[in-house]
Structure formats: C-alpha cells, structure tokens
C-alpha cells in the first residue's frame, strides 16, 4: 500500500472534507454489506437515506458556493458537476441490484477522491481570503448522526 502525505486543508474546506469522509464510509458500508451477502434492499434503503440526508445537500452546497471559485467553465468543475449528476441518477434508480450498489460505491469513492486530491487543492490555491471566509460562514457541516437502526455492515 502506497503511503500518502496527509492533505492540509484550509479551515473553510475542512467541513467539506469531513463530509467526504462520511461519504467514503457509505462506500465501505455498501461494500461490507455486499461482501457479507446482506439483502440488497437493506443496503439500498440505507444508501437512499444517506443520499437524501447528506449527499444531495452536500452536492448542492459545493455547486452553489464552492465550485464558483474556479468558475463554471473550469474543466475540473465541469467534471465534478457531471459526476454529481451521474451519482444523482444512480441514487434515484429504483434498483437494488448488486451491480447498481457496486457502481454507486465505486463512482462515489472515485468522485470523492478526485475532489479531495485534485479539485480542492486547486480551489484552496486559487480562492481569495474573502472567498474562504465566506465559505466558512455559509457552510455548516451536515452532522453524521449515525442513527440508522439496521447496521447491516457490522
């Protein structure tokens, strides 16, 4: 396994990164459920709940407040928005097949890692002090209340 130096985030971006951590946990939970042959309907219920309680709002805040720092024509911003749209479609599918759940986990994992390793670094580098302060004021981290009763991943 390759060691990577920790990424140092400006405080205004740390709450986004913590939400990304929770998104990666969703990917892990989906994979654990599939590995343990849990009924896919149980996994999909949790994934749908997580999407509606966390990810949908997270995507909206990124698109409305974070991505404009680089501009709508920025190649990385266009990629992130396209990935958000693809993920929205995947979560909205009325399909709890192993393939669909596996695709959700794979695409969300890839998307989060792209934002963390590439896009956020560019935003952090190009954002003005005022933009970062405004982000810090606007964005309130979506708490991970972890109150889901069916802990199929354990």
N, CA, C and O of each residue as an XYZ file, in Angstrom:
616
protein
N       0.851     -1.178      0.000
C       0.000      0.000      0.000
C       0.897      1.242      0.000
O       1.852      1.335      0.770
N       0.576      2.164     -0.856
C       1.368      3.377     -1.000
C       0.972      4.396      0.067
O      -0.210      4.669      0.278
N       1.989      4.956      0.739
C       1.735      5.968      1.762
C       1.564      7.323      1.106
O       2.337      7.698      0.225
N       0.547      8.060      1.539
C       0.341      9.414      1.043
C       0.397     10.373      2.212
O      -0.161     10.127      3.282
N       1.086     11.470      1.972
C       1.145     12.522      2.984
C      -0.262     13.040      3.252
O      -1.079     13.102      2.333
N      -0.558     13.412      4.486
C      -1.875     13.993      4.774
C      -2.063     15.296      3.987
O      -1.119     16.057      3.777
N      -3.278     15.524      3.569
C      -3.606     16.740      2.840
C      -3.973     17.812      3.859
O      -4.833     17.602      4.714
N      -3.324     18.941      3.760
C      -3.611     20.038      4.684
C      -4.642     20.954      4.051
O      -4.407     21.533      2.991
N      -5.772     21.079      4.702
C      -6.889     21.865      4.209
C      -7.014     23.165      4.975
O      -6.758     23.238      6.176
N      -7.410     24.175      4.250
C      -7.797     25.435      4.886
C      -9.030     25.127      5.738
O      -9.835     24.267      5.380
N      -9.173     25.813      6.840
C     -10.294     25.538      7.750
C     -11.649     25.639      7.050
O     -12.583     24.931      7.429
N     -11.778     26.496      6.044
C     -13.051     26.658      5.341
C     -13.424     25.410      4.544
O     -14.594     25.213      4.218
N     -12.442     24.569      4.229
C     -12.708     23.363      3.433
C     -12.771     22.097      4.289
O     -13.159     21.035      3.802
N     -12.394     22.209      5.545
C     -12.346     21.008      6.390
C     -13.710     20.363      6.596
O     -13.808     19.137      6.657
N     -14.754     21.161      6.704
C     -16.082     20.567      6.901
C     -16.514     19.784      5.659
O     -17.175     18.752      5.773
N     -16.138     20.275      4.476
C     -16.420     19.524      3.246
C     -15.659     18.201      3.258
O     -16.196     17.160      2.880
N     -14.407     18.256      3.696
C     -13.591     17.034      3.752
C     -14.144     16.036      4.764
O     -14.110     14.829      4.524
N     -14.653     16.527      5.890
C     -15.261     15.610      6.871
C     -16.504     14.957      6.272
O     -16.746     13.769      6.488
N     -17.288     15.721      5.526
C     -18.451     15.126      4.856
C     -18.001     14.094      3.830
O     -18.657     13.069      3.648
N     -16.891     14.361      3.166
C     -16.347     13.377      2.224
C     -15.979     12.086      2.964
O     -16.201     10.986      2.457
N     -15.426     12.230      4.142
C     -15.088     11.050      4.942
C     -16.339     10.199      5.185
O     -16.293      8.973      5.080
N     -17.445     10.853      5.508
C     -18.696     10.117      5.734
C     -19.189      9.465      4.439
O     -19.765      8.377      4.470
N     -18.964     10.123      3.312
C     -19.299      9.527      2.022
C     -18.467      8.286      1.744
O     -18.979      7.291      1.230
N     -17.182      8.343      2.084
C     -16.330      7.161      1.912
C     -16.771      6.037      2.837
O     -16.670      4.862      2.484
N     -17.260      6.394      4.021
C     -17.806      5.369      4.922
C     -19.045      4.711      4.314
O     -19.250      3.508      4.469
N     -19.867      5.497      3.624
C     -21.015      4.910      2.923
C     -20.524      3.864      1.924
O     -21.075      2.765      1.859
N     -19.501      4.193      1.153
C     -18.950      3.250      0.172
C     -18.500      1.972      0.873
O     -18.782      0.867      0.410
N     -17.797      2.135      1.993
C     -17.326      0.981      2.749
C     -18.504      0.139      3.250
O     -18.471     -1.089      3.177
N     -19.541      0.807      3.757
C     -20.707      0.086      4.286
C     -21.411     -0.697      3.176
O     -21.822     -1.839      3.380
N     -21.546     -0.081      2.012
C     -22.152     -0.793      0.872
C     -21.328     -2.028      0.547
O     -21.874     -3.119      0.381
N     -20.026     -1.858      0.458
C     -19.140     -2.979      0.110
C     -19.169     -4.070      1.175
O     -19.157     -5.257      0.848
N     -19.208     -3.675      2.446
C     -19.292     -4.664      3.521
C     -20.605     -5.443      3.432
O     -20.624     -6.665      3.582
N     -21.696     -4.726      3.186
C     -22.983     -5.392      3.051
C     -22.985     -6.385      1.900
O     -23.485     -7.502      2.036
N     -22.428     -5.978      0.768
C     -22.373     -6.879     -0.388
C     -21.473     -8.079     -0.102
O     -21.814     -9.214     -0.438
N     -20.326     -7.821      0.518
C     -19.380     -8.899      0.837
C     -20.024     -9.927      1.771
O     -19.785    -11.128      1.650
N     -20.847     -9.433      2.704
C     -21.487    -10.312      3.681
C     -22.842    -10.844      3.222
O     -23.584    -11.437      4.005
N     -23.152    -10.629      1.961
C     -24.387    -11.167      1.351
C     -25.656    -10.672      2.040
O     -26.641    -11.403      2.144
N     -25.626     -9.417      2.510
C     -26.802     -8.792      3.113
C     -27.815     -8.538      1.995
O     -27.428     -8.249      0.863
N     -29.086     -8.642      2.302
C     -30.118     -8.366      1.299
C     -29.893     -6.970      0.712
O     -29.761     -5.991      1.447
N     -29.852     -6.895     -0.604
C     -29.556     -5.625     -1.258
C     -30.608     -4.563     -0.958
O     -30.304     -3.371     -0.994
N     -31.825     -4.970     -0.668
C     -32.866     -3.986     -0.337
C     -32.501     -3.229      0.944
O     -32.778     -2.035      1.050
N     -31.896     -3.895      1.897
C     -31.472     -3.244      3.143
C     -30.362     -2.234      2.869
O     -30.366     -1.130      3.413
N     -29.428     -2.617      2.036
C     -28.310     -1.727      1.706
C     -28.825     -0.509      0.948
O     -28.426      0.622      1.228
N     -29.714     -0.747     -0.014
C     -30.238      0.349     -0.833
C     -31.058      1.318      0.015
O     -31.004      2.526     -0.212
N     -31.808      0.815      0.974
C     -32.571      1.703      1.862
C     -31.639      2.661      2.589
O     -31.909      3.858      2.680
N     -30.553      2.129      3.099
C     -29.592      2.976      3.806
C     -28.931      3.956      2.838
O     -28.795      5.138      3.153
N     -28.525      3.480      1.676
C     -27.878      4.351      0.687
C     -28.812      5.490      0.290
O     -28.384      6.640      0.185
N     -30.073      5.176      0.073
C     -31.058      6.212     -0.287
C     -31.226      7.221      0.849
O     -31.263      8.429      0.614
N     -31.326      6.722      2.071
C     -31.458      7.610      3.221
C     -30.239      8.521      3.315
O     -30.384      9.729      3.502
N     -29.048      7.959      3.188
C     -27.820      8.740      3.284
C     -27.767      9.791      2.173
O     -27.360     10.930      2.401
N     -28.176      9.399      0.988
C     -28.189     10.350     -0.127
C     -29.094     11.543      0.202
O     -28.686     12.696      0.060
N     -30.316     11.258      0.638
C     -31.277     12.335      0.903
C     -30.911     13.157      2.143
O     -31.180     14.358      2.175
N     -30.323     12.558      3.134
C     -29.966     13.267      4.367
C     -28.623     13.996      4.288
O     -28.398     14.966      5.011
N     -27.737     13.530      3.413
C     -26.380     14.067      3.408
C     -25.893     14.505      2.028
O     -25.577     15.675      1.811
N     -25.838     13.564      1.113
C     -25.164     13.845     -0.156
C     -25.858     14.881     -1.029
O     -25.188     15.736     -1.608
N     -27.164     14.828     -1.137
C     -27.870     15.774     -2.009
C     -27.566     17.210     -1.597
O     -27.266     18.053     -2.443
N     -27.645     17.484     -0.307
C     -27.351     18.829      0.191
C     -25.868     19.164      0.008
O     -25.530     20.294     -0.345
N     -24.999     18.208      0.240
C     -23.564     18.416      0.075
C     -23.251     18.807     -1.381
O     -22.509     19.759     -1.626
N     -23.816     18.074     -2.330
C     -23.600     18.398     -3.751
C     -24.079     19.812     -4.062
O     -23.393     20.574     -4.745
N     -25.264     20.156     -3.556
C     -25.823     21.486     -3.826
C     -24.926     22.599     -3.286
O     -24.687     23.591     -3.974
N     -24.436     22.441     -2.074
C     -23.579     23.473     -1.476
C     -22.277     23.600     -2.264
O     -21.805     24.711     -2.508
N     -21.702     22.483     -2.658
C     -20.482     22.548     -3.461
C     -20.736     23.307     -4.763
O     -19.952     24.175     -5.147
N     -21.829     22.975     -5.434
C     -22.123     23.581     -6.737
C     -22.472     25.066     -6.615
O     -22.120     25.856     -7.491
N     -23.153     25.447     -5.550
C     -23.587     26.834     -5.395
C     -22.510     27.739     -4.807
O     -22.464     28.925     -5.131
N     -21.651     27.209     -3.960
C     -20.737     28.081     -3.220
C     -19.251     27.772     -3.406
O     -18.421     28.681     -3.366
N     -18.917     26.522     -3.604
C     -17.509     26.141     -3.682
C     -16.971     26.197     -5.114
O     -15.934     26.812     -5.363
N     -17.660     25.568     -6.038
C     -17.182     25.498     -7.421
C     -17.099     26.855     -8.117
O     -16.208     27.045     -8.945
N     -17.986     27.808     -7.819
C     -17.871     29.120     -8.477
C     -16.520     29.810     -8.249
O     -16.164     30.721     -8.996
N     -15.783     29.397     -7.252
C     -14.456     29.975     -7.023
C     -13.573     29.762     -8.257
O     -12.783     30.636     -8.614
N     -13.708     28.612     -8.903
C     -12.920     28.329    -10.106
C     -13.657     28.707    -11.387
O     -13.036     28.846    -12.441
N     -14.963     28.871    -11.305
C     -15.753     29.232    -12.474
C     -16.393     28.026    -13.135
O     -15.850     26.922    -13.110
N     -17.560     28.255    -13.729
C     -18.333     27.145    -14.303
C     -17.679     26.521    -15.527
O     -18.022     25.397    -15.895
N     -16.759     27.211    -16.159
C     -16.099     26.654    -17.345
C     -14.802     25.930    -17.024
O     -14.151     25.405    -17.927
N     -14.418     25.891    -15.765
C     -13.217     25.171    -15.367
C     -13.421     23.678    -15.635
O     -14.461     23.112    -15.298
N     -12.419     23.055    -16.242
C     -12.509     21.638    -16.619
C     -12.805     20.742    -15.415
O     -13.624     19.827    -15.508
N     -12.140     21.001    -14.286
C     -12.348     20.169    -13.096
C     -13.737     20.382    -12.498
O     -14.358     19.439    -12.006
N     -14.216     21.608    -12.543
C     -15.566     21.902    -12.046
C     -16.592     21.198    -12.930
O     -17.543     20.602    -12.425
N     -16.405     21.264    -14.231
C     -17.339     20.571    -15.144
C     -17.338     19.067    -14.859
O     -18.392     18.431    -14.873
N     -16.168     18.505    -14.604
C     -16.081     17.079    -14.277
C     -16.827     16.775    -12.985
O     -17.595     15.814    -12.925
N     -16.610     17.580    -11.956
C     -17.264     17.344    -10.664
C     -18.782     17.443    -10.788
O     -19.508     16.627    -10.221
N     -19.259     18.437    -11.526
C     -20.711     18.592    -11.711
C     -21.277     17.413    -12.488
O     -22.354     16.917    -12.157
N     -20.571     16.958    -13.514
C     -21.029     15.791    -14.279
C     -21.070     14.549    -13.385
O     -21.989     13.737    -13.485
N     -20.084     14.410    -12.526
C     -20.084     13.270    -11.601
C     -21.211     13.379    -10.586
O     -21.824     12.370    -10.239
N     -21.494     14.582    -10.105
C     -22.642     14.774     -9.209
C     -23.918     14.324     -9.907
O     -24.741     13.615     -9.326
N     -24.072     14.741    -11.153
C     -25.287     14.391    -11.890
C     -25.395     12.878    -12.075
O     -26.472     12.307    -11.908
N     -24.293     12.238    -12.415
C     -24.285     10.779    -12.593
C     -24.653     10.098    -11.266
O     -25.429      9.143    -11.255
N     -24.102     10.583    -10.161
C     -24.417      9.990     -8.862
C     -25.881     10.214     -8.490
O     -26.522      9.320     -7.938
N     -26.413     11.394     -8.788
C     -27.839     11.644     -8.523
C     -28.703     10.616     -9.252
O     -29.646     10.067     -8.680
N     -28.377     10.364    -10.500
C     -29.127      9.391    -11.300
C     -29.018      8.000    -10.679
O     -30.018      7.295    -10.546
N     -27.807      7.611    -10.301
C     -27.616      6.282     -9.705
C     -28.409      6.117     -8.412
O     -29.034      5.080     -8.192
N     -28.384      7.136     -7.558
C     -29.123      7.037     -6.300
C     -30.627      7.020     -6.531
O     -31.357      6.410     -5.750
N     -31.102      7.669     -7.577
C     -32.535      7.749     -7.825
C     -33.086      6.507     -8.538
O     -34.301      6.345     -8.656
N     -32.201      5.642     -9.005
C     -32.670      4.410     -9.649
C     -33.468      3.577     -8.656
O     -33.078      3.417     -7.500
N     -34.574      3.059     -9.124
C     -35.372      2.161     -8.287
C     -34.868      0.743     -8.541
O     -35.577     -0.104     -9.084
N     -33.630      0.515     -8.132
C     -32.961     -0.730     -8.437
C     -31.988     -1.023     -7.306
O     -31.094     -0.224     -7.023
N     -32.163     -2.163     -6.667
C     -31.264     -2.508     -5.565
C     -30.371     -3.697     -5.926
O     -30.009     -4.497     -5.063
N     -30.021     -3.801     -7.211
C     -29.177     -4.912     -7.638
C     -27.755     -4.743     -7.103
O     -27.329     -3.639     -6.765
N     -27.048     -5.839     -7.035
C     -25.650     -5.810     -6.616
C     -24.865     -4.890     -7.536
O     -24.036     -4.108     -7.070
N     -25.118     -4.973     -8.841
C     -24.390     -4.144     -9.811
C     -24.609     -2.658     -9.556
O     -23.661     -1.874     -9.601
N     -25.847     -2.267     -9.290
C     -26.148     -0.854     -9.035
C     -25.463     -0.375     -7.761
O     -24.850      0.692     -7.749
N     -25.565     -1.152     -6.698
C     -24.931     -0.763     -5.436
C     -23.420     -0.705     -5.575
O     -22.780      0.205     -5.047
N     -22.852     -1.663     -6.278
C     -21.412     -1.670     -6.503
C     -20.984     -0.448     -7.309
O     -19.937      0.141     -7.040
N     -21.786     -0.071     -8.287
C     -21.499      1.108     -9.108
C     -21.593      2.388     -8.284
O     -20.756      3.280     -8.426
N     -22.599      2.486     -7.431
C     -22.725      3.652     -6.543
C     -21.464      3.779     -5.686
O     -20.875      4.857     -5.599
N     -21.055      2.681     -5.059
C     -19.875      2.720     -4.185
C     -18.624      3.092     -4.975
O     -17.828      3.913     -4.520
N     -18.444      2.504     -6.141
C     -17.245      2.773     -6.940
C     -17.211      4.215     -7.435
O     -16.180      4.881     -7.341
N     -18.328      4.696     -7.957
C     -18.344      6.052     -8.513
C     -18.266      7.117     -7.420
O     -17.605      8.139     -7.605
N     -18.924      6.895     -6.297
C     -18.841      7.867     -5.203
C     -17.419      7.908     -4.644
O     -16.888      8.988     -4.384
N     -16.805      6.751     -4.460
C     -15.430      6.683     -3.970
C     -14.493      7.443     -4.915
O     -13.691      8.265     -4.473
N     -14.598      7.165     -6.204
C     -13.749      7.823     -7.199
C     -13.974      9.337     -7.179
O     -13.021     10.114     -7.223
N     -15.230      9.742     -7.112
C     -15.577     11.163     -7.120
C     -14.992     11.884     -5.901
O     -14.393     12.950     -6.041
N     -15.161     11.322     -4.739
C     -14.656     11.953     -3.514
C     -13.136     12.077     -3.579
O     -12.581     13.113     -3.215
N     -12.474     11.041     -4.033
C     -11.011     11.081     -4.106
C     -10.538     12.121     -5.124
O      -9.514     12.769     -4.911
N     -11.273     12.285     -6.225
C     -10.939     13.336     -7.188
C     -11.078     14.717     -6.544
O     -10.191     15.560     -6.673
N     -12.188     14.938     -5.855
C     -12.375     16.244     -5.221
C     -11.295     16.501     -4.175
O     -10.727     17.592     -4.125
N     -11.012     15.513     -3.350
C     -10.043     15.699     -2.272
C      -8.612     15.873     -2.792
O      -7.884     16.752     -2.332
N      -8.220     15.047     -3.737
C      -6.823     15.031     -4.184
C      -6.509     16.053     -5.266
O      -5.356     16.455     -5.425
N      -7.525     16.477     -6.013
C      -7.264     17.361     -7.149
C      -8.029     18.681     -7.021
O      -7.425     19.747     -6.904
N      -9.336     18.602     -7.043
C     -10.170     19.802     -7.124
C     -10.019     20.718     -5.906
O      -9.858     21.928     -6.065
N     -10.068     20.165     -4.714
C      -9.971     21.003     -3.516
C      -8.615     21.689     -3.414
O      -8.526     22.820     -2.937
N      -7.572     21.020     -3.853
C      -6.254     21.649     -3.853
C      -6.226     22.874     -4.742
O      -5.652     23.901     -4.380
N      -6.841     22.766     -5.899
C      -6.912     23.902     -6.831
C      -7.770     25.023     -6.247
O      -7.406     26.196     -6.343
N      -8.886     24.676     -5.654
C      -9.752     25.685     -5.042
C      -9.011     26.385     -3.908
O      -9.038     27.612     -3.808
N      -8.357     25.615     -3.065
C      -7.628     26.184     -1.935
C      -6.528     27.127     -2.416
O      -6.266     28.156     -1.794
N      -5.895     26.772     -3.512
C      -4.800     27.582     -4.040
C      -5.297     28.872     -4.688
O      -4.637     29.908     -4.598
N      -6.453     28.812     -5.338
C      -6.922     29.961     -6.112
C      -7.926     30.848     -5.387
O      -8.162     31.983     -5.803
N      -8.510     30.351     -4.323
C      -9.523     31.134     -3.608
C      -8.887     32.324     -2.903
O      -7.771     32.247     -2.389
N      -9.625     33.420     -2.894
C      -9.166     34.578     -2.136
C      -9.482     34.363     -0.660
O     -10.282     33.500     -0.299
N      -8.854     35.145      0.165
C      -9.123     35.086      1.607
C     -10.606     35.348      1.872
O     -11.226     34.683      2.703
N     -11.162     36.318      1.159
C     -12.575     36.673      1.339
C     -13.489     35.516      0.942
O     -14.477     35.243      1.623
N     -13.165     34.839     -0.152
C     -13.978     33.702     -0.582
C     -13.940     32.586      0.459
O     -14.966     31.974      0.755
N     -12.774     32.327      1.006
C     -12.657     31.282      2.021
C     -13.399     31.649      3.302
O     -14.031     30.794      3.923
N     -13.325     32.903      3.694
C     -14.065     33.348      4.881
C     -15.571     33.223      4.665
O     -16.301     32.810      5.566
N     -16.026     33.578      3.475
C     -17.451     33.453      3.160
C     -17.891     31.995      3.179
O     -18.959     31.670      3.698
N     -17.071     31.122      2.615
C     -17.372     29.683      2.643
C     -17.506     29.192      4.074
O     -18.417     28.434      4.405
N     -16.597     29.630      4.906
C     -16.610     29.221      6.308
C     -17.903     29.666      6.990
O     -18.436     28.951      7.839
N     -18.407     30.840      6.624
C     -19.660     31.351      7.197
C     -20.875     30.609      6.642
O     -21.804     30.290      7.384
N     -20.864     30.342      5.362
C     -22.024     29.761      4.669
C     -22.219     28.291      4.996
O     -23.337     27.854      5.267
N     -21.134     27.527      4.972
C     -21.266     26.077      5.050
C     -21.242     25.578      6.484
O     -20.273     25.769      7.219
N     -22.321     24.944      6.852
C     -22.415     24.268      8.141
C     -22.373     22.773      7.851
O     -23.197     22.254      7.098
N     -21.426     22.101      8.443
C     -21.256     20.672      8.197
C     -22.543     19.918      8.514
O     -23.193     20.167      9.529
N     -22.891     19.005      7.636
C     -24.053     18.157      7.851
C     -23.629     17.077      8.838
O     -22.775     16.254      8.508
N     -24.199     17.058     10.036
C     -23.741     16.090     11.042
C     -24.085     14.658     10.638
O     -25.151     14.395     10.082
N     -23.188     13.762     10.918
C     -23.440     12.347     10.694
C     -23.999     11.784     11.989
O     -23.253     11.392     12.886
N     -25.321     11.749     12.073
C     -25.963     11.344     13.322
C     -25.909      9.845     13.564
O     -26.126      9.386     14.686
N     -25.624      9.084     12.523
C     -25.411      7.643     12.642
C     -26.527      6.944     13.422
O     -26.265      6.038     14.213
N     -27.751      7.363     13.196
C     -28.898      6.812     13.911
C     -29.603      5.699     13.152
O     -30.687      5.271     13.549
N     -29.008      5.228     12.071
C     -29.640      4.189     11.278
C     -29.692      2.908     12.098
O     -28.656      2.427     12.556
N     -30.880      2.352     12.288
C     -31.061      1.193     13.176
C     -30.498     -0.105     12.582
O     -29.938     -0.924     13.311
N     -30.644     -0.294     11.279
C     -30.198     -1.528     10.633
C     -28.726     -1.416     10.265
O     -28.373     -0.948      9.183
N     -27.881     -1.852     11.181
C     -26.431     -1.716     10.995
C     -25.893     -2.954     10.267
O     -25.106     -3.725     10.815
N     -26.340     -3.119      9.021
C     -26.032     -4.306      8.223
C     -24.535     -4.490      7.981
O     -24.099     -5.599      7.673
N     -23.750     -3.440      8.112
C     -22.319     -3.511      7.816
C     -21.496     -4.090      8.965
O     -20.309     -4.375      8.799
N     -22.117     -4.264     10.116
C     -21.361     -4.778     11.285
C     -21.311     -6.276     11.303
O     -20.720     -6.863     12.209
